[in-house]
Structures are given as C-alpha cells and as structure tokens.
C-alpha cells in the first residue's frame, strides 16, 4: 500500500462544529492519525439536524471521517491527567475554544509546549488571540458579514447574502491545513513546534482579492454585482431555454470565439464591445442582446457550441447533478465508507491528487466515544478496571 503524506503524524483534535473538524478531516485524508476529544455530550454538530441517519447527524458525518472518538471530561483531575499523556505524544493539537479558555484548564499553548516542545498548537477563533473583538464568539454567518464577503454577494438592488455553503468555516479549515503542514515542515528544521493563531474573520478578509485592492489602492467601495464580474464582460450567468449556464470570457481571443459561437460575429468589431473595457462600460447594452439570445436554445446546446469554440463555460448544476457528473466520477470525488451503525455512506473525497503519496479517506466518522477504551489503553496504559472506574466517575463517556 502506498504511503500517505502525513503518515506517522498524530493529531489531537479538541475542536468542534466545522472549521477545526474540516481541517482534521483533511489531515486524516492525508494520512494523519486523528484522535477527536469530545465532551461526554459530544461535538455540538452531533445534534444538528434533521436530517439524521440511524441517529447520526448528516452534518457531523460530512466533516468527521478518519477520526477516533474519545469522550473525556478534562475539567476533572483524572481527565486532565489522561489528556496530559495524549498531549505528550501528539504532533499537533487543534482547538477552537475562545481565547483564554484552555489556559484556565491548564492546556493553553505555554503549558502544552512545556509538556511537548515539538507540539504544533493550532487555535481557531472568531477574531484571533488579540484585538478588541478577541472575546466575541465566532460563527460562519457572522464572519462572512464581518469580513466583507456578504456585502459583495447578491444582486445589486437586493440585500447582502451569505454563501450557499459555510464558506468562512471551510476556508478557515483549509487555511489551517496549510498552516499545520507548514509548521510541521519548519519543525523538521528547528526541532520545535509553535502556536498558529487563525481567525474566521481574517480568513474572510483574505478572500476579498481584487475587491480589497479596489478600496485599498483606488479608494473605491466595491458593491454587489450579482452573477456578473465588475471587471470582465461577458462573465455572467445566462438563462437558457431550460436552465442556467455560466459564460466566462476573459481574453480578446475568447471574445471573438464567443461571438462566432453565438452566430453574431459582427459583435466582435462593434465599437461598443471591441475591448473588455468597452464591454464593461456598455454592459447593459450587451446584456440586452445576449439575454434573449440565450433563451432560444437549451443549456446543453449552448454548452456544446461554446465548448467547440473553446469558450470557458459550464452548467449551473444542482448538488445532485454535480455529485453524479461523469467528471466527478472520473476524478474519484465521491467515495464510499462503511459506518459502524449506518452501513455504507457516500462522501465527497479529497481534491488533492498526489502522484507518489496519494491521500484518501480512510474510515467513516466515529460514533460518540467509539474509540475511548482503545485509545486510553494504547496511550495511557489504562486497564479495564481503570476504565470502568473513570466511566462510573463521569471522567469518560459510556
């Protein structure tokens, strides 16, 4: 069997909800062993729903594969002693408590680094470890608003809109994957771990791209433009006779090819539309021509024509259409895993494709506390008698 990029790395996951668990799910896909420390009640998302499958939240299932679930109350002295042993052995600890919370329990960065100087300690919060908002709670919807992304999303005359998926959480999880792997690389040279401080609001700011430059350099406040592009045209969603498609014209050659594909080659030399700047300036006039034209054919007819002309385009697919597309299958982007109580479940796979050390989902999401005994026996030398006593004392879950 081929090795995975993070084989041999032990991750201690004290995070809940989405950003942290998304990160550790990906680390697990890449080969890390992930031990998920849960309260006796479990990760909050175990209760998110409906829908549920055999009592398991589909929300939880979507972001917690490749993990071993250990229920542990580390506010109790016995639980703290067990967590201490796990910290000594871990390569990475990831947490998303509010700043200062784990310090009160004896597991802040300084205390954990003293136990394990090689530990990479990764913190995810709403606003970071410093600043006037550091103590505020952070959730995806709030971060999308605070980071400027919602202001840019939606139709020009409509209200601000959030992204259809939990963009702030997921991008924060993706950033943290990069942060952790970078810190592990640095550790190979220095021999020491470090603290990574990542905020949902900062992750959203990082996505502003040219919109940030519009304000920082030009002093212009960007506004919502719906499914068009403020600097390119035509670069928009088009309504066909039976559905929607996206067209993205980004070069002069693509513009000329687009005009041929829609059987209006004269538009390529129309002085209102000759250059991209002309088309952006005269966007309304161009839209008035294209909108009724695209309604004359089906989505598939337009996609075939545009593909033959090598014009960037694609269908606006439903979730089911996207997941069942032949390209999705060819890329092995839907995988099947066997869950211990549900049976086979399908999930979205890993988009990273390594030629020598491929990653892949390894195991289905765990039931609450499914691996408590095994992990504590392996890492803490727990005996059956000790496990029974801790369970009776509420140190570990049933």
N, C-alpha and C positions, 0 to 999 in steps of 0.2 A: 504493500500500500504506500502511495506517495505521502511524503511528509507534508504538513501544513506550515505556513509561515510562522505561526506563533506556538507551535508545539513546545511543550515544556513550560509555558508561562501560566502561572496560577493567579487568577483574578478573584478578589474578594469583593462581591457586589453588595453594597449596602444601600443602593439606590432603589427608588420606587417610581411608579407611574410610567413615564415614557422616555425622556431624554437619556437618562442613565441606562435603563434596561435596553434601549435600542443600541446604545454603544456596546454593552456587554454581549448582546446577541451577535453583533458583527464580530467582536473579538473571538467569540466562540466559533463562528463560521470559519474564522482564520486559524483555528486550532488551539486557542487558549482553553484551559480548564476554568470554568466559571462556577464559583460557589455563591449562590444567592442567599444572603442572610435576610430572613423575613421575620417580622414580629409574629407572635403567636396567632394574630388575626390575619396575617398575610399582607402582601402588596395590595395597596388600595384598589388597583385595577382588577383584582380577582372578583370584585363586586360590580364592576362596570358592565352594564347591560340592562335589558337583553340586547342582543341575542346571547344565549348560552348553549353549550354542547355538553351533555351529560354533567351539567352543573358547573362546567368550566367556562369562564368569560372568554368570548372570542377576542375581545380587546387584549386580555392578558396573553392568550395563546399567540397573538400576532407578533409579540415582541420579546418572548422569553424562552425560545428554544435554546438548546445547547447548555442548559444550566442544571445544577444540582441545588434543590431547595432545602435549606436548613432553617428550622424555626428556632429562634433564640432570643431570650429577653436579656440583653446585655446591661440593663439597668440593675439587675440583680448581681450580686458579687460573684456567684458561681458562673453566671452567663458571661460576665466581663472577663473572668479568668479563661473561659473557653475561647472567647473572641480574641483575647491576647495571644493565645497559642496560634490561632489562624493568622493573625497579623504577622507574627514572627516568620511564618512560612511563605507568605504571599509575595508576589512580584508587583501586583497592582491592587490598590484599594480605591474603589469609586463610590462616592456618596453624594446625595443631594439634599442633605439637611440644611436648614437655614444657618447662616454664619454663626459660629459660636456654640451650636447645639452639641456637636460631638466633643468639643473641648470639655463641656460640663460632665460628660460621661467618661472622660479620660481617654478618648480616642481621636483627639484633634491631630493635626499634622505633626506638631512638635513631639507629642507623646508617641505616636506611631513611628516616626523617624528614629526616635531613640531606641525603640524596640527593634527596628529593622531599617538600618541606614540605606539599604538598596531599594526600599519601597517607593514606587511611583504612586503618589496620593492624588487622586483626581476629584475635584469638587465641582459640582454643577449647582448653580443657584439662579434665582431670577435676575439678580443685578450684580453679582460678584461679591468679593470679600471686602470691598471698600466703597466709599461714596455715600452720599446722603440717603440713597434708597436701599442700601445693603440689607436691611432687615425686613423689607417688604416680601410677602410671598410672591412666587412667580408661577404663572401658568401660561400655556401656549397662547391662548387668545389675548391675554394681557400683553405678552411680549410682542406679538405681531403688531399690536397697536402702538406700543411704546417705541418700537424700532422703526416706525415709519412705513412698514410694508402695507398695512391696511389702508393707509392714506392713498397709496398708489394702485390699489386693487378695486376694480369695479368700473362701472360706466361713468363718464364724465359728469353727468347730471344726477347720478344716483348716490347712495350712501357708501361709505367705505365698507369693504368686505374682507373677511378673513379668507385665507386659502382653504380649499376644499379638504386638505389633509392637515395634520398637525405640523405645519412647516417649521415653527420655531423649535419645537421639541426635537424633531427628526434631524434638522440641520445642526442643532447643538450636539446631538448624539454623534453625528458624522464628524463634526469638528473634534470631539473628544477622542474618537478613534485615532485620528491623526495626531492629536496631542500625546496620547498614551504611547503610540508606537514610536513617535519622535523621542519621547523621554526615555523609552527603553533603549533606543539606539544611542542616546547620549550616555546612558548608564554603562553601555559596553565600553566606552572610552574612559569614563570618570570613575566607575565603580559605585556611584552614588545615585540614589533616586532624587526626586524633587516634587514640589507641590504644583499642580496645574489648577488654575483658577479660571473657570469658564462660566459665562453668564448667558442666559437665554436672550436678554436684550442686546448684548454685544453681538451674538450670532445673527440676530436680525439686522443690525446695523451693517454687518459685513456683507449682507446680500443686496444692499442698495445700489452697488455698482455705479453705472453712469448717472443714476438719479442723484447719488451723493455728490458726484462731480458737478452736476448741474447747479447745485446750491453752493458747494464749497469753492468752486472756481468761478462760476458765472454769476452767482448771487441770484439765481432764478429758482423759485419754488416749484418743483415738478408737481403736476396734477394728474388725476386719473384720466386714462385714455382708453379704458375698456380693453378690447382684444386687439387694438392696433398698437403700433410702435411709435414712440414720439419722434424717432429719428430715421425711420425707414418707411417706405411705401412702394407697392402694396406689401404689407406684412401684417396679416389680419386673418380673422375667422370669417369664412364665407358660407352663406346658406345656399346649399344645392337644392334640387327638387325634393330630395328625400332625406336630407341630413346635413351635417356640418363638416367642413374641412378647413384646414389651415394652409395658407399660402405664405411663403417667406422669400421674398425677392430681395437679395442683398447685394447684387453686383450689376453693373451695366449689361453684361452678357446674359444674366438671368432675366433681366427686364425684357430684352429683345426676344429671348426664347419664350417667355411668358406671353408676350403679345402674339407670337406665332401660334402658341398652343390654344389660345382663346379665339383664334381666327380673326384677330384685329391687328395685323402687322402695322397698320398706319399709326397706331398709338405710340409706337416706339419713337417716331420722329415728330410727334405732336409737341410743339414748343411748350405746352403746359406741363408735359410729362417727360421731357428728354432726359433730365438728370434726376437723381434721387432727391436732391434739394427742391427741384421743381415739383416733383410728385408730393413731397411732404407739404409744400406750400399750397398746392392745389389738391389736397387730399379729398375734399368734399366733391369736387368735380369728377375725380377719378372714381370715387365710390359710387357716384350716381350712374356711372357707366357700368361698373363691374357688378353691382348688386343684382340688377335684373338679369344680366347676362348669366350669372352663375345659377340662377334659378331655372334655367332652361334645360339643364342636364342633371343626371343623378350624381351622387357623390362618387360612385365608383367610376363613372365615365370621366369625370374631371380628374380623378386621381390617375387614371391610365394615361390621359392626354398629357398631364403635367409631368408624370414620370418619364414618358417617352421624350419630352423636351428637356429633361434633366433639371426641372424646376423644383426646388425644395417644397414639398407639400406632404400632407398626411391627413388621415381621417381624425375627427374628434370622436374617439371611441368611448363607449360606456366602459365601466370597470370590467364587466364580463367579457366584452369584446376584446379589451386589452389583454386580459389574462388568457384568453383562448386563441389569440392570434398565432398564426404559424411561426412568425419571427420569435415570439415568446417561447414557443416550444423548442425551436432550433437553438436558442440561447440557454436552454435549460433553466429558465427563470421561474418555473413552478416546480416545486419538489414535494415529495410525499414523505411523511414521517409517521411512525407508529406511536401513538399516545397510549399510556398505560391504562386509561379508563375509557377513552373515546374510540380508540382504534386508529386506522389511517386518517391523517389530516393532510390537506394540501396547504402549502405556504409559498410566498414569494421568496425566491432564492437569492443568492449572492451575486451582485452585478460585476464584482471584480473577477477577472479571468486570468489566473497566473499560468504561465506555460510550464514551469518546473515544480511549483509547490501550490497546487490548486487548493483553494478553500471550498468548503461546502457545509451546509447544515448537517449536524451530527446526530442530534437527538431531539425528540419532541419536548415541548415545555413541560416542566415538572408539576405534579400535584403538590399542594402545600405540605411542606415538611417531608416530602418523599425520601430525601437522602440524609435526613438528620442523623440517624444512627450510624450509617456507613461513614459519613464524613468525620464525625466526632470520634469514632473508633480509629479511623486511619490517622488523623492529625493530632488528636488529643489523648489517644490511648484509652478511651472510655471503655469501661466494662459494661456488660448487660445490667449489672446491679446499679452502677452509677447512672446509667441512662434511665432506669426505672425510677430512681430517687429524684433525679432532676425533673423528670416528667411529672412526678407527684407534686414537686415544689413549684411548678409552673415556670421552670427555667427554660425548658424546651417544650415544643408542642406535642400533641397527641399523634 
